[in-house]
Amino acid sequence: MSGTEIINIDLDKCYGCRRCADDFPGIYRIIEQGIRMIVCRHCENPPCVAACPVEALEKEKGKDLKRHDMICVSCKYCAAACPVGANPGEILSYRNFPVHGTDFQKCVKMCKKGAVEITGQAGEGYEMVGKRFAVKADGWRK
């Protein structure tokens, strides 16, 4: 992937499929961040944070919810506690997979739903997650 390519992920098409989970596990990290950015309602007293038995979730005033991956034990209590589904249980994992070195062209070809595309810029309606990834979830908008 060159420095000018942007990976666009449409969460409305992608969410729940999991076809690429084995070959491209790092993409779930991006999906999770995108869901938190778009779906999370930034509760004043987040029930997901209170539900976490190991204090792996943190909410600082005025900032996005943060999950400390090395602390998370994947119990999914946060998923059950979240009133809007911003902590989807099927993609929470105590393991982190890097996206560096992932051949996203293969991911694009594998995705039968057309949820992943590589372009030179973020697509219309997409929000950047990091420097090279953009997500869109029109059906999940606040």
C-alpha positions as CSV (number, residue, x, y, z in Angstrom):
1,M,0.0,0.0,0.0
2,S,1.5,3.3,-1.0
3,G,1.3,6.4,1.1
4,T,-1.5,7.9,-1.1
5,E,-3.9,5.0,-0.9
6,I,-6.9,5.2,1.4
7,I,-8.8,2.0,2.5
8,N,-12.5,2.9,2.5
9,I,-14.7,0.5,4.6
10,D,-18.5,0.8,4.4
11,L,-19.6,-0.5,7.8
12,D,-23.2,-0.9,6.6
13,K,-22.1,-3.4,4.0
14,C,-19.3,-5.0,6.1
15,Y,-20.7,-5.3,9.5
16,G,-21.3,-8.9,10.6
17,C,-20.0,-10.7,7.5
18,R,-16.6,-11.8,9.0
19,R,-15.5,-13.5,5.7
20,C,-12.1,-12.0,6.0
21,A,-11.6,-12.6,9.7
22,D,-9.0,-15.3,9.3
23,D,-7.0,-13.8,6.5
24,F,-7.3,-10.1,7.5
25,P,-7.8,-9.9,11.3
26,G,-6.2,-6.5,11.5
27,I,-9.1,-4.9,9.6
28,Y,-11.3,-5.6,12.7
29,R,-9.3,-3.1,14.7
30,I,-10.1,-0.4,12.1
31,I,-13.8,-1.5,12.0
32,E,-14.0,-1.3,15.8
33,Q,-12.5,2.2,15.8
34,G,-14.9,3.3,13.1
35,I,-17.9,2.0,15.0
36,R,-16.8,3.8,18.2
37,M,-16.3,7.0,16.2
38,I,-19.6,6.9,14.5
39,V,-22.0,4.9,16.7
40,C,-20.8,5.8,20.2
41,R,-23.1,8.4,21.8
42,H,-20.4,9.5,24.3
43,C,-22.6,8.9,27.3
44,E,-21.8,11.2,30.3
45,N,-21.6,8.1,32.5
46,P,-21.1,5.3,30.1
47,P,-22.6,2.0,31.2
48,C,-20.0,0.1,29.2
49,V,-17.2,1.6,31.3
50,A,-19.0,0.8,34.5
51,A,-19.7,-2.8,33.3
52,C,-16.0,-3.6,32.5
53,P,-14.7,-5.8,35.4
54,V,-11.0,-5.1,34.5
55,E,-11.2,-1.3,33.8
56,A,-10.2,-1.8,30.2
57,L,-12.5,1.0,29.0
58,E,-11.8,4.7,29.7
59,K,-13.9,7.8,29.0
60,E,-12.2,11.1,29.4
61,K,-14.5,14.2,29.3
62,G,-14.9,15.5,25.8
63,K,-13.0,12.6,24.2
64,D,-13.8,9.3,22.5
65,L,-14.1,6.1,24.4
66,K,-10.8,4.3,24.6
67,R,-10.2,0.5,25.1
68,H,-6.9,-0.6,26.6
69,D,-6.4,-3.7,24.5
70,M,-3.8,-5.3,26.7
71,I,-6.1,-5.1,29.7
72,C,-9.3,-6.3,27.9
73,V,-10.2,-9.9,28.7
74,S,-12.9,-10.1,26.0
75,C,-15.7,-10.8,28.5
76,K,-18.1,-8.7,26.4
77,Y,-19.8,-7.1,29.4
78,C,-19.3,-3.8,27.6
79,A,-21.2,-5.1,24.6
80,A,-24.1,-6.1,26.7
81,A,-24.1,-2.8,28.7
82,C,-23.9,-0.5,25.6
83,P,-27.4,0.8,24.8
84,V,-26.5,1.6,21.1
85,G,-24.2,-1.3,20.2
86,A,-21.0,0.7,20.0
87,N,-19.1,-2.2,21.5
88,P,-20.0,-5.0,19.1
89,G,-19.2,-8.3,20.9
90,E,-18.3,-10.3,17.8
91,I,-15.3,-8.1,17.1
92,L,-14.0,-7.5,20.6
93,S,-10.9,-9.5,21.3
94,Y,-8.1,-9.4,23.7
95,R,-5.7,-9.9,20.8
96,N,-4.6,-7.1,18.5
97,F,-3.6,-7.7,15.0
98,P,-1.5,-5.2,13.1
99,V,-2.7,-3.9,9.7
100,H,0.9,-3.2,8.6
101,G,1.8,-5.5,5.8
102,T,-1.8,-6.6,5.0
103,D,-2.5,-7.1,1.3
104,F,-5.7,-5.1,1.1
105,Q,-6.1,-5.8,-2.6
106,K,-6.8,-9.4,-1.6
107,C,-9.3,-8.2,1.0
108,V,-11.1,-6.1,-1.7
109,K,-11.3,-9.1,-4.0
110,M,-12.5,-11.4,-1.2
111,C,-15.3,-9.1,0.0
112,K,-18.5,-10.2,-1.8
113,K,-20.4,-7.3,-0.3
114,G,-18.2,-4.6,-1.8
115,A,-17.5,-3.1,1.6
116,V,-13.8,-2.4,1.1
117,E,-12.2,-0.4,-1.6
118,I,-8.9,1.3,-2.2
119,T,-8.9,4.8,-3.5
120,G,-6.7,7.9,-3.5
121,Q,-8.9,9.7,-1.0
122,A,-11.6,9.1,1.5
123,G,-14.9,8.5,-0.2
124,E,-17.9,10.9,0.1
125,G,-19.4,10.5,3.5
126,Y,-16.4,8.6,4.9
127,E,-14.6,9.7,8.1
128,M,-10.9,9.1,8.5
129,V,-9.7,6.5,11.1
130,G,-6.0,7.1,11.3
131,K,-4.0,8.2,8.3
132,R,-4.9,5.5,5.7
133,F,-8.4,4.3,6.6
134,A,-11.8,5.8,6.2
135,V,-15.1,4.4,7.4
136,K,-18.7,5.1,6.5
137,A,-21.9,4.0,8.3
138,D,-24.9,5.9,7.2
139,G,-27.3,3.5,8.9
140,W,-25.6,4.1,12.2
141,R,-25.3,7.9,12.2
142,K,-26.1,9.7,15.5
